[in-house]
Amino acid sequence: QVLLVESGGGLVQAGGSLRLSCAASGSIFSSNIMGWYRQAPGKQRELVASRTSGGITNYADSVKGRFTISRDNAKNTVYLQMNSLKAEDTAVYYCNARLRSGITLAWGQGTQVTVSS
């Protein structure tokens, strides 16, 4: 089975930046859609950003212009650069690998991002 391992979460002041990393198995990384989801306590999980192996990206309206998803195929790693962070961005962020059909192949364990005012 494939494990996705997130890192890079932490505590940051509003207006600051963080970069999350997700290390993935090379067997699925190059041929599937990689993405980031987040879930705050008491709220439903939402898609933050996704990127295909061909470079097609999708972002939640709430993060457009502030977050950037990228893929380093040589390192089998997907990143989420988060700039101009807001308190509303506080959540557990999960890495995800899925087929174009929408079937999820794997979830990461999650990494906590806390933005303080």
NORHUGI-V755448 format. One record per residue. N is the residue number from 1. RES is the residue in one letter. PHI is phi as a letter, one per 30 degrees, with the letter a starting at -180 (* if undefined). PSI is psi in whole degrees, -180 to 180 (NA if undefined). D_CENTER is the distance of its C-alpha to the mean C-alpha in Angstrom with 2 decimals. Layout:
n->[N;N]
res->[RES;RES]
phi->[PHI;PHI]
psi->[PSI;PSI]
d_center->[D_CENTER;D_CENTER]
//
This chain:
n->[1;2;3;4;5;6;7;8;9;10;11;12;13;14;15;16;17;18;19;20;21;22;23;24;25;26;27;28;29;30;31;32;33;34;35;36;37;38;39;40;41;42;43;44;45;46;47;48;49;50;51;52;53;54;55;56;57;58;59;60;61;62;63;64;65;66;67;68;69;70;71;72;73;74;75;76;77;78;79;80;81;82;83;84;85;86;87;88;89;90;91;92;93;94;95;96;97;98;99;100;101;102;103;104;105;106;107;108;109;110;111;112;113;114;115;116;117]
res->[Q;V;L;L;V;E;S;G;G;G;L;V;Q;A;G;G;S;L;R;L;S;C;A;A;S;G;S;I;F;S;S;N;I;M;G;W;Y;R;Q;A;P;G;K;Q;R;E;L;V;A;S;R;T;S;G;G;I;T;N;Y;A;D;S;V;K;G;R;F;T;I;S;R;D;N;A;K;N;T;V;Y;L;Q;M;N;S;L;K;A;E;D;T;A;V;Y;Y;C;N;A;R;L;R;S;G;I;T;L;A;W;G;Q;G;T;Q;V;T;V;S;S]
phi->[*;c;c;c;c;c;a;j;d;l;c;b;d;e;j;d;b;b;b;c;b;b;d;b;d;d;d;c;d;d;c;b;d;c;a;b;c;b;b;c;e;i;b;d;d;b;d;c;a;b;a;d;d;d;j;d;c;b;b;d;e;d;c;e;i;c;c;b;c;b;b;c;d;d;c;h;b;c;b;b;d;c;c;h;d;c;e;d;d;d;a;d;c;c;d;b;b;b;d;d;d;j;d;d;c;a;b;d;d;j;b;d;c;b;c;c;c]
psi->[156;135;137;127;114;154;166;-6;168;-165;132;150;150;137;-11;-172;153;153;120;146;147;111;127;162;134;-20;-24;-19;-45;-16;6;171;130;142;172;133;163;153;123;154;131;2;158;155;140;151;130;-51;152;159;131;167;-23;-2;5;127;157;133;146;145;-33;-17;-4;133;-12;-37;149;127;139;160;134;98;-32;-31;1;46;139;141;155;105;122;115;164;49;144;160;-33;-13;-8;124;171;128;132;134;146;141;130;160;163;-23;-13;-8;124;133;-34;152;144;174;-15;148;135;131;122;123;120;149;NA]
d_center->[20.17;16.79;14.64;11.02;11.03;8.50;10.22;10.68;10.71;14.08;16.52;16.91;19.44;18.91;18.79;17.20;14.17;11.57;9.48;6.89;7.71;7.55;11.15;12.24;15.75;17.33;19.11;16.30;13.88;16.33;17.37;14.52;11.60;8.14;5.25;2.59;5.64;7.65;11.32;14.06;17.48;19.68;17.17;15.69;12.14;10.69;8.47;6.63;6.32;7.47;9.81;12.94;14.93;17.28;15.09;14.91;12.05;11.49;10.45;11.44;14.73;14.00;11.61;13.49;15.21;13.24;9.65;9.40;7.26;9.56;10.86;13.66;15.65;18.24;16.06;14.04;10.85;7.65;6.71;5.32;8.83;9.69;13.42;16.08;14.38;16.23;17.27;15.76;12.20;13.19;11.40;9.97;6.21;5.92;4.99;7.41;10.23;12.81;16.03;16.96;19.09;16.24;17.02;14.26;15.06;12.99;10.67;9.70;11.73;9.39;9.61;11.51;11.22;14.68;16.08;19.87;22.45]
//
